[in-house]
């Protein structure tokens, strides 16, 4: 394999296939505006400043693009510390799903109107909350947004609704 090729996706190695996707998701979560997102060199510098660990911009780019998949435990720990996730996020599907749900909530709560809606719903009866969920789901349909699975209420998106 040449130096510029991406490592092949091997069916028996899902961990290495998902590492770059998870790293990119974390970068996008921390820096949602692509135009203001730092380059890999600047991001590596921020990681070093915050954690005291070292990682080069080039190596970070290689991990994020899947060109390198041999992250060391030390670098895994530095990345996890910087992004505020446990190292298991990169290694375990269940941990990643749980943390992704938490990240999605954190991202949604960045919007003042979403926070306002959530705060106004505090104290409503379970029936009123269920009615609000139905209204929000219908509004998402009208705007052609994907349904949200919500395990906490037992309300599920319809099968094939995504």
MARLUM-455472 format. One line per 10 residues: number of its first residue (from 1); their letters; for each residue x, y, z of C-alpha. Coordinates in Angstrom, 1 decimal. Layout:
# MARLUM-455472
NUM = A = X:Y:Z | ...
***
This chain:
# MARLUM-455472
1 = XXXXXXXXXX = 0.0:0.0:0.0 | 1.4:3.4:-0.9 | 1.8:6.2:1.7 | -1.1:8.3:0.3 | -3.7:5.5:0.3 | -6.3:5.1:3.0 | -6.0:1.9:5.0 | -8.5:-0.6:3.7 | -11.7:-1.3:5.7 | -11.5:-4.8:6.9
11 = XXXXXXXXXX = -14.7:-6.4:8.0 | -13.1:-8.0:11.0 | -11.7:-4.6:12.2 | -14.6:-2.3:12.9 | -12.6:-0.4:15.6 | -10.1:1.0:13.1 | -12.9:1.9:10.7 | -14.8:3.9:13.2 | -11.9:5.8:14.9 | -11.7:8.5:12.3
21 = XXXXXXXXXX = -15.5:8.9:12.2 | -15.6:9.3:15.9 | -12.7:11.8:16.0 | -14.3:13.9:13.2 | -17.6:13.9:15.1 | -15.9:15.2:18.2 | -14.1:17.9:16.2 | -17.4:18.9:14.6 | -19.1:19.0:18.0 | -16.5:21.3:19.5
31 = XXXXXXXXXX = -16.2:23.4:16.4 | -19.7:23.3:14.6 | -18.9:26.1:12.2 | -16.6:24.6:9.6 | -15.5:28.1:8.5 | -14.2:28.8:12.0 | -12.9:25.3:12.7 | -9.1:25.4:13.3 | -6.8:23.5:11.0 | -5.1:20.3:12.3
41 = XXXXXXXXXX = -1.9:22.2:13.3 | -3.8:24.7:15.4 | -6.0:22.0:16.9 | -3.0:20.0:17.8 | -1.6:23.1:19.5 | -4.8:23.5:21.4 | -4.8:19.9:22.5 | -1.2:20.2:23.8 | -2.0:23.4:25.6 | -5.1:22.0:27.3
51 = XXXXXXXXXX = -3.8:18.5:28.1 | 0.0:18.8:28.3 | 0.2:15.9:25.9 | 1.7:16.0:22.5 | 0.3:15.2:19.1 | 1.3:16.7:15.8 | -1.0:18.4:13.4 | 0.1:16.0:10.7 | -0.6:12.9:12.9 | -4.0:14.4:13.9
61 = XXXXXXXXXX = -4.9:14.9:10.2 | -3.8:11.3:9.4 | -6.0:9.9:12.2 | -9.0:12.1:11.2 | -8.7:11.1:7.5 | -8.1:7.4:8.3 | -4.6:7.4:6.7 | -3.2:6.3:10.1 | -4.9:4.0:12.4 | -2.2:3.1:14.9
71 = XXXXXXXXXX = -3.1:5.6:17.7 | -1.1:5.0:20.8 | -2.7:4.6:24.2 | -1.0:7.9:25.3 | -2.4:9.8:22.3 | -5.8:8.1:22.8 | -5.8:9.4:26.4 | -4.8:12.9:25.3 | -7.6:13.0:22.7 | -10.1:11.7:25.1
81 = XXXXXXXXXX = -9.1:14.3:27.7 | -9.2:17.2:25.3 | -12.7:16.3:24.0 | -14.0:15.4:27.4 | -14.9:11.8:26.6 | -13.7:8.6:28.1 | -11.1:6.7:26.0 | -13.8:4.0:25.6 | -15.6:6.4:23.3 | -13.1:5.5:20.5
91 = XXXXXXXXXX = -13.1:1.8:21.3 | -16.6:0.7:22.2 | -19.8:1.0:20.2 | -22.1:1.1:23.2 | -20.0:3.8:24.9 | -19.9:5.8:21.7 | -23.7:5.6:21.2 | -24.3:6.7:24.8 | -21.8:9.6:24.5 | -23.1:10.6:21.0
101 = XXXXXXXXXX = -26.6:10.9:22.5 | -25.1:13.2:25.3 | -23.2:15.2:22.7 | -26.4:15.6:20.6 | -28.2:17.0:23.6 | -25.3:19.4:24.4 | -25.3:20.6:20.8 | -29.1:21.1:20.8 | -28.9:23.0:24.1 | -26.5:25.5:22.5
111 = XXXXXXXXXX = -29.6:27.0:20.8 | -31.3:29.5:23.1 | -34.8:28.7:21.8 | -34.3:25.0:22.4 | -33.2:25.8:26.0 | -36.1:28.1:26.4 | -38.6:25.4:25.3 | -37.0:22.8:27.6 | -37.1:25.2:30.6 | -40.8:26.1:29.9
121 = XXXXXXXXXX = -41.7:22.4:29.8 | -40.3:21.9:33.3 | -43.1:21.0:35.7 | -45.7:20.1:33.1 | -47.7:16.9:33.6 | -46.6:13.7:31.8 | -49.6:14.0:29.5 | -48.7:17.6:28.6 | -45.1:16.5:27.9 | -46.3:13.7:25.7
131 = XXXXXXXXXX = -48.5:16.1:23.8 | -45.5:18.5:23.3 | -43.4:15.5:22.0 | -46.1:14.7:19.5 | -46.3:18.4:18.4 | -42.5:18.6:18.0 | -42.4:15.3:16.1 | -45.1:16.6:13.7 | -43.2:19.9:13.2 | -40.0:17.9:12.4
141 = XXXXXXXXXX = -42.0:16.0:9.8 | -43.4:19.2:8.2 | -39.8:20.5:8.0 | -38.5:17.2:6.6 | -36.2:16.6:9.6 | -35.3:13.1:10.7 | -37.3:11.7:13.6 | -35.6:11.5:17.0 | -35.5:8.2:18.9 | -36.1:9.0:22.6
151 = XXXXXXXXXX = -35.5:6.0:24.9 | -36.3:8.0:28.0 | -40.0:8.4:27.2 | -40.6:5.1:25.4 | -41.6:7.2:22.3 | -39.8:5.8:19.3 | -39.5:7.1:15.8 | -41.5:5.0:13.3 | -39.5:2.2:11.6 | -38.0:3.4:8.3
161 = XX = -38.8:6.9:9.3 | -35.2:8.1:9.0
***
